[in-house]
Amino acid sequence: MLSRHFLRAKALQTIYAGIADKTVKTDDLLEAFDYNVSRLVDLSNLQLSTLGQLFFCAERILEAEKTKFKPQKTDIDALTKLISNSFVDRLCSSFLYRRMLDHEKIDWSNNVDIFRKVLSNFRSSKQFAEYLTIDEPSFDDDRNIAIVAFKYLMNDDALREVIFDRDLLWEDDFDQIAQYLYMTLKALSDEDTNEAMPCPTVFNRNDERELNAYNFARQLVADTYNHLDDVEPLIRKHLQNWEMERVATIDVILINMAVAEFTCCPSIPERVTVDEYIELSKEFSTEKSKLFINGILDKILIELRVAGRVVKNERGLYDPDIDGGTPPDEF
């Protein structure tokens, strides 16, 4: 699933685009956010499809090897064992996986050479050599070696370039989405991997927790964008020896997003909010931004408390320094 930190980053990028446009309406911005997340799901589906394609490539190579005048027995044995992988077989046989391939119209037929190269590198790996020594691989053995194959696919430069050609924006999110998908595959068990299983993806609308995280970020876009004019005086008030026009746009947006969380998200602790936007500043802004944002937010938060605009429920009152380092749930 997409973490709230990652979704905050997507919200930040969406708001930034809206401010740059200057004429965009809130509904248009929310539509843009929906589209951006849907494209992440498309990227996830494309990445997942490469695993099935790799094993399909192995089947074709095995068929060709068997027709040779003097086939290599070691190659035939290795490929036979590989394509008998119970994990990949169940995954690719699932109804929703096959429907996803049809819906997305995913076709790798023009990239056979890339998959052959990845397969060759994967078969030369230490992990695959160890897998071949297992007489009767368990489901976990099959899943683990399939995940190794998935890593080889995601780290192949040629395959990455093919995917980036489909959407230039995917380059920034590729590794993060691949990591989410890796964790999803790793969590699949013998009991829940079958023809009726949900197709592994980075966002499942049928999962209440994932939907709540998505709706949180979507509402954050609206709350932030609708109150930009209200927050600007607060920022100006606490600037010292600095003009508002000289503050980086990203920093202004991050402060606005934090204020929206302070005032509109009663279940998110103040410290969690501050820490999140400091981390985002490290990713998207300048080296000095974290100190600037931390200082401004501390002053604004005090003013908002005095005005009674910060109201937190029991979860929102969580303090890691007092209550321990693990929050009761993801914020």
Secondary structure as GFF3:
##gff-version 3
##sequence-region A 1 331
A	DSSP	alpha_helix	4	21	.	.	.	ID=ss1
A	DSSP	alpha_helix	26	66	.	.	.	ID=ss2
A	DSSP	alpha_helix	73	83	.	.	.	ID=ss3
A	DSSP	alpha_helix	86	93	.	.	.	ID=ss4
A	DSSP	alpha_helix	95	104	.	.	.	ID=ss5
A	DSSP	three_ten_helix	109	111	.	.	.	ID=ss6
A	DSSP	alpha_helix	112	123	.	.	.	ID=ss7
A	DSSP	alpha_helix	126	132	.	.	.	ID=ss8
A	DSSP	alpha_helix	139	154	.	.	.	ID=ss9
A	DSSP	alpha_helix	157	166	.	.	.	ID=ss10
A	DSSP	alpha_helix	170	186	.	.	.	ID=ss11
A	DSSP	alpha_helix	208	226	.	.	.	ID=ss12
A	DSSP	alpha_helix	228	237	.	.	.	ID=ss13
A	DSSP	three_ten_helix	244	246	.	.	.	ID=ss14
A	DSSP	alpha_helix	249	264	.	.	.	ID=ss15
A	DSSP	alpha_helix	270	284	.	.	.	ID=ss16
A	DSSP	alpha_helix	289	306	.	.	.	ID=ss17
A	DSSP	three_ten_helix	315	317	.	.	.	ID=ss18
A	DSSP	alpha_helix	320	323	.	.	.	ID=ss19
###
